[in-house]
């Protein structure tokens, strides 16, 4: 069995399994979001846990009651480490974190690998943090699930949407989009920009750009899916690094949304 090893353990989150588990449980215990609806998808940030972990926990808390139902997670995140045209899926059998190995849904991956705009590239996944930082949350909340990880580069919304719709499935599947919001503005400017971006996401705007969110290509794809048209996009938390562990002079924005 081939395994993608954790690339950012010890930097974005704890490398020690017990310390990491304690961190996740602490973040989850501090989350208060709840929804009476059946959550089908999440939008979550992907910075180091000290910066965006509490915001991510607000989204993950809403799927905790569905843990017995969810068997598969389809995870999309932007390419930060390689120049990528289209989308990339890996060839490995599992992704590792300090909490254990997450098995990949090879059947689904093989199916979408044949779709337009999708390639197989382990290089695109090897150092990519946007997907990896979601795994310890998912391992803690869901316990047992298979994973379909997709790194998204430059890609038309309809192309991304076609892959998402093909993978969405039914109540056994959770779709997760990993993205941060604005980058490297002052606190006040970022607050204004991110407020507008959050409003656009709630209105299912599919014309975001990279200045709005690093995961704009995945977000635009999500908002273009057939599944999304019947769902409500609910903001459950928003902040930026100036609220958590950084300077207010140059911040990164974070938002957590649930789709139900």
N, C-alpha and C positions, 0 to 999 in steps of 0.2 A: 504493500500500500504506500502510495506517495503522499507526502504531507507538506503543505505550506507552513513553515515555521513562523511563529510570531515575530514581527519586525519591530514593533514599538513598545513591547513590554519593557518596563523599566524607565521609560521616558513619558509616554502618554498615560500610562497606568502602571500599577505595581507589578513587578515581575514575580514576586512571591505569591503563591496561590492563596495562602491563608490571609495575607494582608489585602490581596485583591478582593477576596470574598467579603472581607470586613468592609472594605471601601464601598462595594456595590450595595451591600445590605444597609449601610449607613445612608447612602444616597437615596435608596428606595424608601427607607423609613421616614426620610424627610420630605418625601413627595406626597402631595395631597390631591392630585388630579383624579377625577372620577367621571365616568360617563355612563348613563343608563343604556347606551346604544352598543351594538356589536361592532367593535373596531375592526376594520379591514386593512388599514394601512397607517403607517406612521411616517412623519418627517422629523428627523432628529439631528442634532449637531454632532461634530466629530473632533472637537479639540481635546486636549488633555483633560482628564477628569476634574482636575482642580479648577479648570476654567468653565467647562460646559457640562460636567457630569450631572449636576443637580437639575439642569434643564432637560437633559436626556431622560433622567429618571422620571420626570413628570409624564412623559409620553409612555414610557415602558410600564408605569404603574397601571395604566388603563387596560393593558392586555393581560395583566396577571390573572384576573378572573377567567380568562379564556385559555389558560395554559394547558388544560386537559384536551382542548379541541385542536390546538395549533400543532401541526406535524411538520410543516415546512415553512421556511422563511426565504423569501426572494428579496435579495439585498442589492440595491443600486447605490453607487457612490462615484464621485468625480475622480478622474485621473489627476494626481498631483505629481507623480514621479516620472512618468514617461509621456512623450507626445503621442497622442492616440487619436486616430480617425475612426469614428464608430464606437463600437462596444467590444469588450473583451471578457471572455470567460476562461477559467483555468483548466488545465488538464489533470490536476492532482485529485486525490480521492478525499482529502480532509484538510481543514484549516485548524491549526493548533493555537491554543492560548494556554496560559498557566493553569486554567481551570479544566483543561482536557482537550480532546480532539472533537471537532464538529464534522460529521460526515457530510459529504456533498451529495446532492441528488444528481447523480451522473446521467440518468435517463433524461431528465428535463434539460440539463446542460447540453447534452448531445443534440437534443431537438432544436434548441434555439441557436446552437452553433452553426446550423445550416441556414439560418434566416439571414436576409439582407442586412448588412451593416454590422454583423457580429463575426469576430475572429476568436481563435484560441490563442491566448498569450499568457504564459506564466509570468513573464517579465512585467506585464502591466499590473499584476497582483502582488509580486514579491515584496515590494517595499511600501505598498499602498496602505495608508493608515485609515482612510475614510470608512472602509469596510471593517477592518480589524477591531477598531475601538467599540463597535457595536456588539461584538461577539460575547464578551463577558456579561453584559447586561442580558442578552438573550439566553445565555447558558444558565444564568441565575433565575430568570423569570420563567422560562419555558422548560428547562431541564432537558428534554429529549426532542430533537428536531433535526431535520436535514436542511441543508443550505444550498441556495442557488446564488452565487456571488457574481455580480456584473459590474465591471468598471466602465464608466461612460466617458468618452472623449467628445470631440466635436461631432455632433450628430443631429440630424433633423428631428424635430419633435415627433413627427408621425412614425419615423423609423423606431425611435425609442418606445413609443406607445404600442407599436405592433408587438414588440418583444414583451412588454409588460402585460398586455392583454393575453398573450399566449401563455404566460406563466402564472397569471393571477389565481386561477383555480377557484375553489369554493371556500367554505368556512375553515378548512384545514390549513389554509395558506395565509400567511401574513406578509404583506409587502412593506418594505422599509426603504425609505429614501434618506441617505445620509448627506447632509449639507450644512455648512455654516452660512451666515448671511453676509453683510458688508464687511470689508477688510480695511483696516489701517486708516480710518477716519478718526477725528476727535469724538469724544463721548457724545456731545450734543448733535453733531452732524450724523453720526451713526444711528442715534436714536430716531432721528427724523427719517433717514433712509430706510431703516429696518421696519419702522411703523408702516411706511408705504408698501414695502415689499410684503409684509404680513397681510395687509389689506388686499393686495393683488392676489396672493395665494388663496385667501379665503374666497375671492371672487373667481378663482380658477383661471387666472390669467396665464397664458402659455407663451408669453413673449418676454420672459425675464432674460437678463444678460449676466455675464460673469461679475459685473460690478455689484449686482443685486445679491447674488449668492453664488458660491463656487460650484454648487451643484445645479446650476441653472439648466443645463441640458437634460438632466434627469427629471428635474421639476417640470420643465416644459413638456417632457414626454408624459409624465404622470397626468398633468392637466389635460392632455390630449387623448387619454385613454377612454374607451367606451365605458369602462367600469366607473371612472371618476364622475361621469356626468350625473349619476344618480346619488352621489355621496355628498355629505356636508364636510367641509374642511374647517376644523375647529382648532383655534390657537389655544394651547393649554399653558404655555409659558414662553417668556421672551426675556433676554437680558443681553449683556455683552461682557467682554472680559474686564471692563472697568468696574463692573458690579461685583466681580468674583475675586480675581487674583492678579489683576494687572493695572497698569497705569491708565488714566482716563485721557491721555494725550493721543494714543494710537491704539484703537480697540478693534476687536472682532466681534461681530454680532452672532447671537444664537437664538434659534426659535424651535419650539416643539409643537407639533400639530398631530391631531388624530383625524382620520377619515372614517366616517361611519354613515 
